[in-house]
Amino acid sequence: MNVTPSAGERPEVSARSPSGLREHALRATLIGELHARPFEPISVPRQFCQFAFLSDDATRAADVAALHNVVKSAGGAPPAVYDSYLRADVGSWDLRWEQHTEFTTCRWGTTRQSDALFSSPPDFAFKPSGELLVAVLLSIVSDDVSDEQIDRLFDPSSLCLIEAEGGEARIATDFQADPAGFTRILIIDKGMNDVRAGALVQRVLEIETYRTLALLGLPPARQAAPIVRRIEEELADLTNQISQPSTIDENHRLLQRLTKLAAELEAQAAQTGFRFGASRA
């Protein structure tokens, strides 16, 4: 079993200060962060299963404990409790685990063993403890896959078929969950080298993961829409009344209504601010 350095063990990246300039204490760390989760060259054909789970401090601790047992039983060095990244070979599959701000990704990769474009993934020994949000089954092949085969694999009504890497790759998906619960993505390699294939696979998996995470802002947006619409209507009515001549008592009543609307709007912004900010990110 092979284990690459995790976040707590990765080789330190040196950042030289040009022309003797005084550098920030975190400069080397920030430069190294760019290389903390690099893409890996892959040989085609390959199959990947990527999962994304919502996580917090409690589920993260449980994940590290579970990883410790799985990796140790396979003869590798288990992760430290502060690690946020691990790459290890477990049997015929390689495991890539990453901890992000509010979610965890777990990617399993293996050489495609059958003639089928998609084969059923095994029952993996490591299962993160957070709630499952993304499950992707990605296959990259160099076979000459016809449009008829693609139509049989995916729902034609929602099929997305694009070219990438200057025409050296085709990507097909229908963004739907198959009977096993996976969103299937097929990449047809038409001449990429291992480095470009690895970079493309990582980008496609990240697009699907962040596409789904961004949509977490949709339910609160739908819940907030009628509230915001009502506040807008009341504010328009208040503005119209304020513009009219009125008594001191009437002005006091309008001010109370305006204050109440402002408090309600502030409360709504506090409830949705984090999720909308995360979706924008």
N, C-alpha and C positions, 0 to 999 in steps of 0.2 A: 504494500500500500504506500502511496505517495501523498504527502501533505505539504502544501506550499505554505510559506509564512503567512500568518494571519495578521489582523490589524495591529495586534500587540507585539508581533514578532517581525514585521516586515523590515527589510534592510533600510537603514537610514539613508535618505537622499541628501547629499551635500549641496549647498547652494553657495557658490562663491560670491563674494561681494565685489562687483566691478570697480576698478580704479580706487580701491580702498574706501568706498562709501560706507557710511554707517548703516547697517541693515537692521530691519525689524527682527525681533527675537523669534517670530513665528514664520519667517520667510521660507526656511527650509521645509518646515512642516506643511505649509500651504502648497509649495511646489510638489512635495511628495504626495499630497492628497489627490492630485490629478492622476497619479499612477497607482492609486490604492486598489482600484477595481478594473484592471486592464482587461481588454478582450483577449481571447486565446485563439491561436490558429487552430483550425479544425480540418480534418481530412474527410472528404465526402465518400460514401454516404454516412450521415449521422442522424440520430433522433434525440430530441430533447423534451423533457417534461419540466415546465416551470410553474411553480406555485407562488402566490403572494398571499400573505396572511396579515391581517391587522394585528398590531402588537403593542404592548406597553411594557413597563418594567417587569411586571410579574410574568408575563408570557415569555419575555426575553430570557429571564433567569431559567424558566422551565426548558426553553429551547437549548440553551447552553448545556444544561444538565443532560438532556437527551442526546445532544451531539457528542458529549463526553463519552457516553456509554457506547454509541454506535461506532465512533472512530476508534476508541480504545479496543473494542472487541475485534476490530479489523486490523489491529496491530499498528495503528498510527498514533501520532501525538495529539491528545485532545486539546480543544481550545481553552484559553484562559477566560475567566469570567468577564473581562473587559473587552474581549475581541468582538469585532463587528463583521469580520469576513473570514471565511474558511474555504479552502479548496482541498478536497481529498478524494482518493480513489477508493471506492467501496465495491468490491467484487468487479463485475463487468461494467459498472456505472461509475462515472465521476460526479462528485457532489460539489456544488458551489453554493454556499450559504452566505447571505448578506443581510445585515441589520440596518434598516434605514430609520428615519425619524419616527414614523408611525406604522411602518409595515416591515415585514421580513420576506425576502425572496429565497426560494429554495429551488435550485436548478439541477436536474439530473440529466446526464448525457451519456450516450452509448453508441457504438457502431451498429448500424442497422443490420439485423440478423436475418430478416426474411425478405421475400420478394414483394411483400405488400408495402405500399407507400406509407402506411401508418400501421404499426403493430401495437398491441395493447401493452401499456406499461405494467411492471410488476407491482406488488404490494411492498412499497419501500419501508425499510426499517425505521427511518427517521420521519416523524410526523410533527411539524410545529404545532404549538398549542393554541395559537390564535385562530380567529375566524377566517375561513377561506374566502378570498375575494377573487382571485385569478387562478385559472388552471389552463395552461396552454400545452398543446401537443404539437411540436414543430418537427418536421422532417425535411432534411435537405438532401437532394438526390441529384445525380448527374444523368438520370435516365431521360429519354425523349418522351415526355408525358404529353399525350394528345389532349386537345380541348374536350373531346368526348370523355376521357378519363376524369378530367377536372370537373366536368358537369356531373359525373356520377358521384364524385367525392363530396361536392359542396352543393348547397342550395342555389340553383341558378338565379333565383329572384333576389338574392342578397350577395351574390358572388362579387368579390373585388379581385381583379387580376391586373397586376402592374409589372412593368419592367424596372430593373434597378441595375446599378453598377455599369452604366453605359450599355445596357442591353445584354450583359453577361449573366443576368439572373432574372427569373420570373418569380413573382410571389403571388400566391393564391390563398384566399380565405373567404369565409362567409360570415365571420364574426358571431357565429352561433355555437351553442354548446351541443356536442354530439351526445349520443345515448349514454356515454360514460361520464359526461359532464365536462369535457375538454373543448376549448376553442381550438380548432385545428388550423395550422398554417403550413403550407407547402412551399418550399423554395426549390426551384429547378436551377441547378448550376450549369451555366453554359460556357465555362472557361475561366472562372475565378481561381486565383491561387488560394492556398490555405489561410493566409493572413486576411485577405479580403473576405473570404467566406466566413471566418470567425467574427470579423467586425460586423458583417451584415446580419448574422444570426443574433448577435447581442443587441444591435439596434432594433431589429424587428421585435424581439422579446420585450425590450424596454418600452417600445411604442405601445404594444398591447397592454402592458402592465400599467403604464401611466395614463393611457386612454381610459381604462376602467377606473383608476383611482380619481381621475379628474371628474368623472361622472358621479362621484359621491356627493358633489355639491348640488346635483339636480333635485333630489327629494326635499332638502331644506329650502331650495329656491321655490319649488312648487308650494310648499307650506307657507312661505313668507309672502308670496305674490298677492293673495287676497287681503292680507293684513296691510301691506304697503299701499295697495290700491285704495283701501278704505281710508287710510291716513291721508293720502293725497286728496281724496274727495273732501274730507273734513277740513283739511288745510285750505283748500280753495274756497270753501264756504266761509271759513273764519276770515280769510283775507278780504273777502267781499264785505263781510260785516264790519271789519275794522275800518274799512274805507268810508263807512257811512257815519254821519254824526250820531253820537250816543251819549248817555249819561255816564257818570263815574261808576255807578253800580254795574252798568252794562259792560263797561270796559274791564272792570274787575272780573266779571264772569268770563269774558272772552280770554283774558289773560290766564285764568285757571284752565280753560279748555286747551289753550295753546301749550301750556306747561305740561299738561297731561299727555298731549300728543307727542311732545318732544321726548318725554320719559319713555313712552311706549316705543317710539322709534329707536331710541338709544338701547333699550332692552333687546329689541329685535336684532339690532346690529351686533350686540354682544353675543347673542346666541349663534349667529351665522358667520361672524367675522372670520373665525379660524378656518372653517370649512371652505368658505369662498376664497380665502387667501391661499389655501392649499390647492384648490382647483386652478386658480390662476397660475400658481407656480408650476 
